[in-house]
């Protein structure tokens, strides 16, 4: 379901035994929504960049901080190669197609991710008619802003690839609330049922046969795409469920 819909599903499953939502006596279900501080940035070079394999390297030098900032900044990676169709939505209506094509042919495409912090007030709730409502206030923005400046500096001063980056134009865009691809944190796991909804196997503290194995279980968001961690946890929990079922079936 994803961290938004999984939380909504449990909240919608409230009943006399679980008045705050299924497995939600701790009142943490839906809270601590995170989706990262994400930005896309294009560096426009005077020389063409006609690569077909844009997403080929990443920079984690500032993941845990920098010489001028002791807190984590985040992760930088290449994006898939952009094209004129992608630019058209944000371009002025009078922008000619050949200009967008020229821009795409000279673009270097970057994606930046910084950690947003768990905040109980950033949450998934339900309206009176059962619609999903997402409440989110950005936090931890200074590190992300510093990461953008680091990337701009690197693009301008990348001596080993200087022929790609002379006199660059930067087009930065912060990903808005609707960008929920990295959603996580709304049904967090932990060892204390008072502060978490799931145990370390992503099983509900209160409902024995309820497991949640999407991004909901994250207690913090890190600064990378959560997809591989979700896959790894799903395999781990799948093995646990298999062993549990096998043990119960043989004992009976």
N, C-alpha and C positions, 0 to 999 in steps of 0.2 A: 504493500500500500504506500509506503513512504512515511516519513515522520509526521506529516500533517494529517494524512488520512487515517493512519493507524491510531493516532491519538483521538481523532474525531470518532472513530469506530468504537473505541473503549468508552468514550464519554457518552455516546449515544446508547450504549448498552447498560446504562444505569438501571438498577432494579432495587427492590426492597433490601436485598442483601448487600448491594453495592450502590448506595444512593449517590455517590459522587462520580460514578462511572465504574466499569468493570475493573477490579484490581486497583482501585484508586483511593484507598483509605488514607494514603500518605498525601494526597492532593498534589502529586507531582505530575500526573498525566496531563500532557498538553503544555507543560511549563518548560522553560529553558530551551526554547526553539533557537536553533542556530542554522545558518546557511552560508557562512563565510562572508568576509569582505572581499568581493571580487571586482576586478576591473579588466577591461580589454584596452590595449593600447597599440596603435599603429605608428611605426616610424616610417616616414616616406623618404626613400633614398633617391638621389639623382640618377643612379644606375638601376636598371631593371633587376627585379628579383623574381625569376620565373620558375622557382622550385616547385615541384609537385609533392614534396615530402616536407611540409613545413613543421610538423610537430615532431622534431627530431632531437631537441635538447632542452635541458632545464638548468636553472641556477638556484642552488640552495645555500649559497654562501652567507646569506643574511637570514636564514631560517631561524636561528637562535639569537640574533641580534647583530649589531655592527659596532665598529670602533667608537662611533659617536652616539650610540643608543643601546642600552644594555638589555632591552626587552626584544622579544622576537618580532621580526618584520614580516617574514613569510616566504613564499615560493614563487618563482618566476618560470614560465615555460613558454615555448612557442605554441601558437595556435595553428590550426589548419589554415591553409592559404585562403585568404579572402578573395572575393570577386565583386564585380560591379553591381550585381543584383543585391548583395548584402548591404552595399552603401546606399542604395537608392532610397530606402525607407527614411534615413536620417538626412539625406542630402536635400538642399533647397530644390524646390520644384523646377527652377530654371536651369539646374545643373545639367549640362549636356552629357549624353551617354559616353562620348569619347573621352571626356575628362575623368569620369568615374573609372573607365577602363584603364586609362593611363595611370591613375592613382593605384588601382589594384596591382598593376604590373610592377610598380615600384614599392609596394608595401612590404614591411616586415611586421608580422602579427604576433603580439605577445599577450599572454594571460597572466594576471597576478592574483594570488590568493593569500589572504592573511586571516588569522584566526579571529572569529568573534567569540566573545566570552558568554558562558551560560548565565542567563538572567531570568529568574523566575517570572518576571513580568513580561518577558517575551514569550508569547504563548498562543496555543490554539484553543479557541473556545467555540461554543455553539450559540447561535442566536436563538431567540424564542421559538422561531419556526424551524429550528434544526439545521440551519445553514452554517457552514464553517466560517469562522472569523479568525483571521490571523492578526495578532498584535505584535509589532516588532519595532524596537527603537535601536538604531545602530549604536555600536560601542567599539572601543579599541581601534579607533580610526587613525590615531597618530602613527602607529606602526605601518599601516597600509599606505598612508600618504608619504612616509619616508621611503617605503619600498618603491613607490612610483618614481621618486626623485633619484633613487639609486639606478633604476633601469634607464632613465633618461640620461644619466651621467654615463653609464656603460655604453649606450648606443652612440653617444657623441665621442667617446674616447676608446672605442674598441680598436686598438691599433692593429691587431692581427687581421682584422677584417675592415680596415678603414675605407676600402674602396666601395663598401656597401652603404656607409653611413655619413656621407658629407652633407652638411646643411640640411638637417632633418626638420620636418614638420611633424608635430605630435598631435594626435587626435585621441585623447583619452576619454573613456566612458565608464562610469561606475555602473555596475549591474544593479537594477532596481529591485524592490521587494518582490516583484513578480518572478524574478530569477531564482527559483526554488530548487534547482538541480542538486544542490549539496545539502538539502534539508536533513537535519538530525537533531537528536537530543530530547525529544518530547516524552519518551518513556524510558528514562535512564536506568541503567543497571547499577548494582552496588550490593554491599553486604548488609546494609541497614534498611529494614523495611520502612523506617520512618522517613528516610530521605531518598528512597529509590522505589521504583515500581517492579523492577525485575531483579533476580539474583544474577550471579556471575555466569549462569548458563542461559541467560535471557528468558528465564521462566518467571512468570508472575509469582510474587511472594504470596499471593492470596488464592490464586486459581491454578491448581496443579497442572492442568492440561493446557494452559495458555502460554505460548511462547511468542515473542516478538523479535524478529531477526532482520529488520531493515535498519535504516540509520537512526531509528528512534532510540536505540540503547546507548548511544554515545553520551558519556558524561561531559566531554569537551570535544571541540570540533577539529583540533589540529589545524594545519594550514595546507592540506592537500586534498585532492578528490577522495571522498570516503568510499568509493565504489569497491576497491580491492579489499578494504577492511571489512566491509559488509559481506562480501563473498567469502572471505576467510572465516568470519564468525558463523555464517550460515553452514559451512562445512563442519565446523567444530560442533555447533549445536546439533546438526543433523546426526553426527556420530553419537552424541550424548543421548539423543532421543532414541536412536536405534538400540543402543545398549540398554537403556531404561526399559523399553518395550520388550526387548528380548529377555531381560532379567525377570520382568513381571510375568511374561507368558510362560517361562520355564518353571517359575516358582508356583504358578497356579496349575 
